[in-house]
Amino acid sequence: MKVYHRTTEANAAGIVATEFRDGEGRYMLDIDEPLRGVFVSDRPLDINEGTNGETLLSLEIPDQLFSEHEIVEEGKPYREAIIPAVALNMHRTLTIEEE
């Protein structure tokens, strides 16, 4: 499955050169404790959906990996997941998407 991760140009360069690193946040979710991992979605998101940055990365991951870490919220027209960086780094075929 193809997933997307939006970030800054500087962070994208670091990810492409080395690897993803876990972030920590609430990711616009109504939760008490922050989540740790890398936010990805099944379609490109922008600031209106809570993502930030001018660079969009995409990569192919197994459907099961996404499903294991999926955050399900009623009414969203897209799917999202918080996946540990170590798991994403096993699938290193990254593409910088043109928008």
N, CA and C atoms as an extended XYZ file, in Angstrom:
297
Properties=species:S:1:pos:R:3:atomname:S:1:resname:S:1:resid:I:1 pbc="F F F"
N         0.849       -1.174        0.000 N   MET     1
C         0.000        0.000        0.000 CA  MET     1
C         0.889        1.230        0.000 C   MET     1
N         0.480        2.248       -0.725 N   LYS     2
C         1.237        3.486       -0.775 CA  LYS     2
C         0.760        4.399        0.350 C   LYS     2
N         1.729        4.921        1.130 N   VAL     3
C         1.407        5.863        2.208 CA  VAL     3
C         2.213        7.137        2.013 C   VAL     3
N         1.748        8.195        2.672 N   TYR     4
C         2.337        9.529        2.521 CA  TYR     4
C         2.713       10.101        3.877 C   TYR     4
N         3.793       10.880        3.872 N   HIS     5
C         4.261       11.583        5.070 CA  HIS     5
C         4.696       12.979        4.649 C   HIS     5
N         4.054       13.996        5.211 N   ARG     6
C         4.407       15.387        4.899 CA  ARG     6
C         5.362       15.913        5.970 C   ARG     6
N         6.381       16.648        5.525 N   THR     7
C         7.375       17.185        6.441 CA  THR     7
C         8.044       18.411        5.817 C   THR     7
N         8.970       18.991        6.554 N   THR     8
C         9.715       20.128        6.026 CA  THR     8
C        10.782       19.639        5.045 C   THR     8
N        11.272       20.541        4.233 N   GLU     9
C        12.317       20.198        3.263 CA  GLU     9
C        13.569       19.674        3.973 C   GLU     9
N        13.957       20.321        5.062 N   ALA    10
C        15.149       19.900        5.808 CA  ALA    10
C        14.966       18.505        6.408 C   ALA    10
N        13.802       18.245        7.007 N   ASN    11
C        13.548       16.919        7.573 CA  ASN    11
C        13.505       15.856        6.487 C   ASN    11
N        12.913       16.187        5.339 N   ALA    12
C        12.839       15.229        4.232 CA  ALA    12
C        14.238       14.831        3.771 C   ALA    12
N        15.133       15.809        3.680 N   ALA    13
C        16.506       15.511        3.268 CA  ALA    13
C        17.166       14.551        4.245 C   ALA    13
N        16.940       14.747        5.538 N   GLY    14
C        17.485       13.850        6.557 CA  GLY    14
C        16.895       12.454        6.472 C   GLY    14
N        15.597       12.377        6.227 N   ILE    15
C        14.927       11.081        6.113 CA  ILE    15
C        15.460       10.320        4.901 C   ILE    15
N        15.587       11.006        3.775 N   VAL    16
C        16.080       10.366        2.563 CA  VAL    16
C        17.535        9.923        2.743 C   VAL    16
N        18.347       10.757        3.381 N   ALA    17
C        19.766       10.447        3.562 CA  ALA    17
C        20.005        9.347        4.597 C   ALA    17
N        19.179        9.304        5.623 N   THR    18
C        19.422        8.330        6.692 CA  THR    18
C        18.201        7.453        6.923 C   THR    18
N        17.247        7.949        7.721 N   GLU    19
C        16.065        7.148        8.036 CA  GLU    19
C        15.015        7.987        8.743 C   GLU    19
N        13.819        7.404        8.862 N   PHE    20
C        12.784        8.031        9.677 CA  PHE    20
C        13.198        7.960       11.138 C   PHE    20
N        12.742        8.934       11.907 N   ARG    21
C        12.894        8.918       13.367 CA  ARG    21
C        11.526        9.132       13.979 C   ARG    21
N        11.277        8.469       15.097 N   ASP    22
C         9.992        8.615       15.770 CA  ASP    22
C         9.771       10.042       16.228 C   ASP    22
N         8.559       10.517       16.016 N   GLY    23
C         8.109       11.783       16.582 CA  GLY    23
C         7.161       11.467       17.720 C   GLY    23
N         6.757       12.482       18.413 N   GLU    24
C         5.818       12.281       19.508 CA  GLU    24
C         4.805       13.416       19.487 C   GLU    24
N         3.536       13.068       19.593 N   GLY    25
C         2.508       14.084       19.579 CA  GLY    25
C         1.125       13.484       19.746 C   GLY    25
N         0.161       14.369       19.763 N   ARG    26
C        -1.244       13.933       19.880 CA  ARG    26
C        -1.924       13.889       18.517 C   ARG    26
N        -1.288       14.462       17.505 N   TYR    27
C        -1.728       14.372       16.116 CA  TYR    27
C        -3.211       14.708       15.944 C   TYR    27
N        -3.642       15.757       16.610 N   MET    28
C        -5.029       16.246       16.543 CA  MET    28
C        -6.050       15.214       17.027 C   MET    28
N        -5.596       14.255       17.828 N   LEU    29
C        -6.496       13.245       18.384 CA  LEU    29
C        -6.900       13.646       19.790 C   LEU    29
N        -8.062       13.256       20.208 N   ASP    30
C        -8.550       13.537       21.555 CA  ASP    30
C        -8.073       12.428       22.490 C   ASP    30
N        -6.772       12.497       22.867 N   ILE    31
C        -6.158       11.477       23.715 CA  ILE    31
C        -5.381       12.146       24.832 C   ILE    31
N        -5.157       11.405       25.916 N   ASP    32
C        -4.423       11.949       27.061 CA  ASP    32
C        -2.911       11.880       26.865 C   ASP    32
N        -2.426       10.745       26.420 N   GLU    33
C        -0.987       10.536       26.268 CA  GLU    33
C        -0.563       10.696       24.812 C   GLU    33
N         0.585       11.311       24.568 N   PRO    34
C         1.057       11.440       23.183 CA  PRO    34
C         1.419       10.082       22.593 C   PRO    34
N         1.305        9.974       21.278 N   LEU    35
C         1.691        8.775       20.546 CA  LEU    35
C         3.109        8.952       20.026 C   LEU    35
N         3.807        7.842       19.846 N   ARG    36
C         5.182        7.884       19.370 CA  ARG    36
C         5.280        7.075       18.075 C   ARG    36
N         5.868        7.679       17.042 N   GLY    37
C         6.042        7.012       15.765 CA  GLY    37
C         6.074        8.016       14.638 C   GLY    37
N         5.751        7.567       13.442 N   VAL    38
C         5.742        8.410       12.244 CA  VAL    38
C         4.315        8.432       11.704 C   VAL    38
N         3.773        9.630       11.512 N   PHE    39
C         2.412        9.788       11.014 CA  PHE    39
C         2.408        9.581        9.506 C   PHE    39
N         1.579        8.646        9.041 N   VAL    40
C         1.400        8.419        7.605 CA  VAL    40
C        -0.092        8.325        7.304 C   VAL    40
N        -0.437        8.559        6.051 N   SER    41
C        -1.836        8.490        5.630 CA  SER    41
C        -1.916        7.807        4.262 C   SER    41
N        -3.133        7.410        3.905 N   ASP    42
C        -3.320        6.715        2.636 CA  ASP    42
C        -3.519        7.663        1.453 C   ASP    42
N        -3.496        8.965        1.718 N   ARG    43
C        -3.549        9.967        0.652 CA  ARG    43
C        -2.790       11.194        1.132 C   ARG    43
N        -2.338       12.043        0.221 N   PRO    44
C        -1.619       13.252        0.641 CA  PRO    44
C        -2.535       14.160        1.466 C   PRO    44
N        -2.035       14.587        2.610 N   LEU    45
C        -2.776       15.513        3.463 CA  LEU    45
C        -2.076       16.860        3.459 C   LEU    45
N        -2.779       17.894        3.923 N   ASP    46
C        -2.187       19.227        4.011 CA  ASP    46
C        -2.508       19.841        5.364 C   ASP    46
N        -2.251       21.117        5.500 N   ILE    47
C        -2.421       21.815        6.770 CA  ILE    47
C        -3.859       21.716        7.282 C   ILE    47
N        -4.834       21.613        6.378 N   ASN    48
C        -6.234       21.509        6.792 CA  ASN    48
C        -6.528       20.214        7.540 C   ASN    48
N        -5.720       19.186        7.291 N   GLU    49
C        -5.883       17.918        8.003 CA  GLU    49
C        -4.851       17.754        9.116 C   GLU    49
N        -4.084       18.803        9.372 N   GLY    50
C        -3.152       18.784       10.499 CA  GLY    50
C        -1.724       18.415       10.165 C   GLY    50
N        -1.372       18.319        8.879 N   THR    51
C         0.025       18.044        8.542 CA  THR    51
C         0.722       19.347        8.191 C   THR    51
N         2.033       19.339        8.317 N   ASN    52
C         2.804       20.553        8.188 CA  ASN    52
C         4.035       20.290        7.335 C   ASN    52
N         4.368       21.184        6.445 N   GLY    53
C         5.594       21.068        5.664 CA  GLY    53
C         5.326       21.172        4.179 C   GLY    53
N         6.383       21.487        3.447 N   GLU    54
C         6.260       21.699        2.003 CA  GLU    54
C         6.682       20.480        1.187 C   GLU    54
N         7.148       19.422        1.847 N   THR    55
C         7.630       18.240        1.126 CA  THR    55
C         6.768       17.033        1.469 C   THR    55
N         6.376       16.315        0.428 N   LEU    56
C         5.549       15.127        0.603 CA  LEU    56
C         6.353       13.902        0.177 C   LEU    56
N         6.537       12.977        1.118 N   LEU    57
C         7.215       11.715        0.830 CA  LEU    57
C         6.185       10.617        0.677 C   LEU    57
N         6.480        9.640       -0.147 N   SER    58
C         5.620        8.462       -0.235 CA  SER    58
C         6.492        7.215       -0.191 C   SER    58
N         5.906        6.129        0.260 N   LEU    59
C         6.589        4.850        0.259 CA  LEU    59
C         5.565        3.726        0.258 C   LEU    59
N         6.001        2.568       -0.191 N   GLU    60
C         5.161        1.376       -0.221 CA  GLU    60
C         5.432        0.556        1.031 C   GLU    60
N         4.364        0.192        1.733 N   ILE    61
C         4.478       -0.664        2.914 CA  ILE    61
C         3.420       -1.767        2.814 C   ILE    61
N         3.596       -2.851        3.555 N   PRO    62
C         2.566       -3.890        3.565 CA  PRO    62
C         1.262       -3.370        4.177 C   PRO    62
N         0.139       -3.779        3.611 N   ASP    63
C        -1.170       -3.393        4.155 CA  ASP    63
C        -1.274       -3.728        5.638 C   ASP    63
N        -0.741       -4.886        6.017 N   GLN    64
C        -0.840       -5.337        7.407 CA  GLN    64
C        -0.114       -4.393        8.362 C   GLN    64
N         1.029       -3.863        7.959 N   LEU    65
C         1.762       -2.919        8.807 CA  LEU    65
C         0.905       -1.686        9.079 C   LEU    65
N         0.271       -1.183        8.034 N   PHE    66
C        -0.602       -0.018        8.205 CA  PHE    66
C        -1.755       -0.362        9.142 C   PHE    66
N        -2.412       -1.481        8.894 N   SER    67
C        -3.581       -1.885        9.685 CA  SER    67
C        -3.249       -2.069       11.164 C   SER    67
N        -2.070       -2.590       11.455 N   GLU    68
C        -1.658       -2.820       12.849 CA  GLU    68
C        -1.520       -1.517       13.637 C   GLU    68
N        -1.265       -0.418       12.949 N   HIS    69
C        -1.008        0.857       13.624 CA  HIS    69
C        -2.017        1.942       13.257 C   HIS    69
N        -3.080        1.543       12.609 N   GLU    70
C        -4.075        2.500       12.129 CA  GLU    70
C        -4.818        3.172       13.276 C   GLU    70
N        -5.064        4.463       13.120 N   ILE    71
C        -5.881        5.250       14.037 CA  ILE    71
C        -7.223        5.440       13.333 C   ILE    71
N        -8.272        4.873       13.897 N   VAL    72
C        -9.587        4.933       13.258 CA  VAL    72
C       -10.419        6.019       13.930 C   VAL    72
N       -10.878        6.967       13.124 N   GLU    73
C       -11.771        8.023       13.594 CA  GLU    73
C       -12.956        8.099       12.649 C   GLU    73
N       -14.131        8.091       13.214 N   GLU    74
C       -15.360        8.158       12.426 CA  GLU    74
C       -15.405        9.430       11.572 C   GLU    74
N       -15.880        9.288       10.349 N   GLY    75
C       -16.134       10.437        9.500 CA  GLY    75
C       -14.956       10.976        8.711 C   GLY    75
N       -13.761       10.429        8.897 N   LYS    76
C       -12.615       10.917        8.128 CA  LYS    76
C       -12.617       10.275        6.753 C   LYS    76
N       -12.367       11.068        5.702 N   PRO    77
C       -12.370       10.523        4.339 CA  PRO    77
C       -11.028        9.885        3.955 C   PRO    77
N       -10.135        9.703        4.904 N   TYR    78
C        -8.836        9.108        4.649 CA  TYR    78
C        -8.468        8.220        5.833 C   TYR    78
N        -7.462        7.386        5.628 N   ARG    79
C        -6.954        6.522        6.692 CA  ARG    79
C        -5.607        7.069        7.148 C   ARG    79
N        -5.313        6.872        8.441 N   GLU    80
C        -4.046        7.344        8.992 CA  GLU    80
C        -3.517        6.339        9.996 C   GLU    80
N        -2.200        6.370       10.194 N   ALA    81
C        -1.554        5.463       11.133 CA  ALA    81
C        -0.329        6.145       11.728 C   ALA    81
N         0.024        5.714       12.921 N   ILE    82
C         1.267        6.136       13.572 CA  ILE    82
C         2.117        4.866       13.652 C   ILE    82
N         3.137        4.791       12.818 N   ILE    83
C         3.936        3.568       12.689 CA  ILE    83
C         5.331        3.819       13.261 C   ILE    83
N         5.847        2.881       14.070 N   PRO    84
C         7.213        3.055       14.591 CA  PRO    84
C         8.221        3.226       13.456 C   PRO    84
N         9.150        4.154       13.656 N   ALA    85
C        10.159        4.442       12.633 CA  ALA    85
C        10.939        3.196       12.242 C   ALA    85
N        11.265        2.364       13.194 N   VAL    86
C        12.038        1.159       12.898 CA  VAL    86
C        11.302        0.279       11.889 C   VAL    86
N         9.982        0.226       11.958 N   ALA    87
C         9.196       -0.571       11.010 CA  ALA    87
C         9.171        0.083        9.626 C   ALA    87
N         9.008        1.405        9.575 N   LEU    88
C         9.009        2.100        8.279 CA  LEU    88
C        10.376        2.033        7.602 C   LEU    88
N        11.420        2.070        8.398 N   ASN    89
C        12.773        2.061        7.829 CA  ASN    89
C        13.117        0.736        7.158 C   ASN    89
N        12.321       -0.287        7.392 N   MET    90
C        12.521       -1.562        6.708 CA  MET    90
C        12.013       -1.498        5.266 C   MET    90
N        11.251       -0.448        4.950 N   HIS    91
C        10.659       -0.258        3.623 CA  HIS    91
C        11.165        1.072        3.077 C   HIS    91
N        12.396        1.105        2.631 N   ARG    92
C        13.093        2.353        2.344 CA  ARG    92
C        12.971        2.853        0.912 C   ARG    92
N        12.023        2.400        0.156 N   THR    93
C        11.853        2.916       -1.188 CA  THR    93
C        11.024        4.190       -1.112 C   THR    93
N        11.692        5.300       -0.843 N   LEU    94
C        11.031        6.594       -0.691 CA  LEU    94
C        10.978        7.343       -2.007 C   LEU    94
N         9.915        8.084       -2.171 N   THR    95
C         9.773        8.979       -3.317 CA  THR    95
C         9.390       10.350       -2.796 C   THR    95
N        10.021       11.393       -3.330 N   ILE    96
C         9.579       12.752       -3.041 CA  ILE    96
C         8.550       13.088       -4.109 C   ILE    96
N         7.327       13.344       -3.683 N   GLU    97
C         6.204       13.578       -4.595 CA  GLU    97
C         6.213       15.016       -5.099 C   GLU    97
N         5.899       15.179       -6.358 N   GLU    98
C         5.697       16.498       -6.944 CA  GLU    98
C         4.241       16.887       -6.748 C   GLU    98
N         3.997       18.098       -6.296 N   GLU    99
C         2.615       18.541       -6.072 CA  GLU    99
C         2.242       19.666       -6.994 C   GLU    99
